[in-house]
Amino acid sequence: MLRSKTIVLGVTGGIAAYKAAEIASQLTQAGAKVNVIMTEEAVQFISAVTFRALTGRPVVTEMFDLASEFSIEHVSLAKAADIVVIAPTTANIIAKLAAGIADEMLCCTVLATKAPVLIAPAMETNMYTNPITQENLSKLRARDFVIVGPATGWLASGKVGLGRLADINDIIGSVRQVLGRGGDLTGRHIVVTAGGTQEPVDPVRYLSNRSSGKMGYALAEAARDRGAKVTLISAPTSLPEPVGVNVIRVCTAEEMRQAVENVTLQADSLIMAAAVADYRPRKRAKDKIKKGKAGLTLELECTSDILGTVKGDFIKVGFAAESSNVLENARAKLKQKRLDLVVANDITASDSGFGTDTNRVTIIDRKGKIDSLPLLSKREVADRVLDQVAALLPKPKSRRSSKC
Ligand SMILES: Cc1cc2nc3c(=O)[nH]c(=O)nc-3n(C[C@H](O)[C@H](O)[C@H](O)COP(=O)(O)O)c2cc1C
């Protein structure tokens, strides 16, 4: 979704300016055309050459640089931008933006653009919490600036506190979310489940599976980037929470069932990418089970069938992770659980299924139509699944009421 986008990346004179290099690099790698504007002070912290090399594009450092193609018409970058991102944003630039000052190229561009503007403040805690900065930020918020962060953490002063530049994943996730506004899932509420549930055996042990949660998280991010309101019901994973997504953390299959039932009351689609335990220990030991000479027999009972029992007026999508007879088993799941779509994958392949960044899946619909996809990144698979979900959703106007 960033491939065809033109992004102005403003870099200002704060200690976190070096992190803007990573942002420029990631946006460029994702296919965006990144035009960097640096303030005069930013150049004290990081060289324009770095951004020139990372983006492969000219970098603006002065308003009156006659050699720069952008300076000739001082608002040309503002016109071309799909979004203006300022990361890091100093207290000084926040104040200038709030006051409408245009005495250098970055502020001039923000004043002149019709594109959304996202700022990521970064500064010492006292500068950030100062009522003047807070008042300036309130003004910008009221004018629809998107403000990401700051985070709490290690600051250049050696203290730990509020004012650190937001995580780069959160900044780029927010850029994607803003650019996705008005996408084909706008006004829709998509519920996604992810990860492998954990069924406690005793206070230290549990039964679980190899699911990493990557497929579900990719689905949640892709739906967000297409304008949807997204609820992600996540079993424990090591993945960072996607920005702009409502994350509900659960542990067991039973907790996941309850969360799914609650949130699907207002859902347009439920996509169950979680690997939900089929069995759990019949009893959870109160104390840690001690090692003994004899073996241990655990008695297991079935967990509830979430996909098979959840009811409601939404598009239901299941995942079938199979190690044999993949299509046959997936078709049976589609029928038994009355799904609209089933996404089948062979978990025995080394480049597909649990833990990998790629997946090779086959999507089967109710009419038996089969879409066998090649090996793709999980994000690409997510978009292909959402293409089919979007096509199945009733037109918004024909619905009784919007769900979000
Ligand atoms: C070493 C050093 C680090 C600084 N770090 C920050 C910072 O993280 N955030 C901030 O708002 N200002 C910071 N400042 C102050 C700004 O550099 C100063 O306000 C400058 O005028 C900002 O210019 P600009 O907003 O045009 O880029 C720092 C100053 C110095 C000397």
The ligand as a MOL file (V3000), in Angstrom:
LIG
                    3D

  0  0  0     0  0            999 V3000
M  V30 BEGIN CTAB
M  V30 COUNTS 31 33 0 0 0
M  V30 BEGIN ATOM
M  V30 1 C 22.3340 18.0970 22.0220 0
M  V30 2 C 20.9670 18.6660 21.8320 0
M  V30 3 C 19.8900 17.8030 21.7960 0
M  V30 4 C 18.5950 18.3020 21.6170 0
M  V30 5 N 17.5490 17.4390 21.5970 0
M  V30 6 C 16.2950 17.9080 21.4620 0
M  V30 7 C 15.2040 17.0180 21.4440 0
M  V30 8 O 15.3420 15.8070 21.5490 0
M  V30 9 N 13.9640 17.5450 21.2960 0
M  V30 10 C 13.7550 18.8940 21.1720 0
M  V30 11 O 12.5940 19.3020 21.0630 0
M  V30 12 N 14.7880 19.7580 21.1700 0
M  V30 13 C 16.0410 19.3120 21.3010 0
M  V30 14 N 17.1030 20.1820 21.3040 0
M  V30 15 C 16.8340 21.6030 21.0990 0
M  V30 16 C 16.6510 21.8850 19.6290 0
M  V30 17 O 17.7780 21.4240 18.8720 0
M  V30 18 C 16.4320 23.3610 19.3830 0
M  V30 19 O 15.1940 23.7280 19.9650 0
M  V30 20 C 16.4330 23.6980 17.9100 0
M  V30 21 O 16.2120 25.0760 17.7550 0
M  V30 22 C 15.3930 22.9270 17.1570 0
M  V30 23 O 15.4190 23.2740 15.8040 0
M  V30 24 P 14.2880 22.7760 14.7990 0
M  V30 25 O 13.0820 22.6200 15.5780 0
M  V30 26 O 14.1910 23.8300 13.7670 0
M  V30 27 O 14.8090 21.5100 14.1920 0
M  V30 28 C 18.4000 19.7030 21.4690 0
M  V30 29 C 19.5060 20.5530 21.4960 0
M  V30 30 C 20.7670 20.0490 21.6710 0
M  V30 31 C 21.9420 21.0090 21.7000 0
M  V30 END ATOM
M  V30 BEGIN BOND
M  V30 1 1 1 2
M  V30 2 1 2 3
M  V30 3 2 2 30
M  V30 4 2 3 4
M  V30 5 1 4 5
M  V30 6 1 4 28
M  V30 7 2 5 6
M  V30 8 1 6 7
M  V30 9 1 6 13
M  V30 10 2 7 8
M  V30 11 1 7 9
M  V30 12 1 9 10
M  V30 13 2 10 11
M  V30 14 1 10 12
M  V30 15 2 12 13
M  V30 16 1 13 14
M  V30 17 1 14 15
M  V30 18 1 14 28
M  V30 19 1 15 16
M  V30 20 1 16 17
M  V30 21 1 16 18
M  V30 22 1 18 19
M  V30 23 1 18 20
M  V30 24 1 20 21
M  V30 25 1 20 22
M  V30 26 1 22 23
M  V30 27 1 23 24
M  V30 28 2 24 25
M  V30 29 1 24 26
M  V30 30 1 24 27
M  V30 31 2 28 29
M  V30 32 1 29 30
M  V30 33 1 30 31
M  V30 END BOND
M  V30 END CTAB
M  END
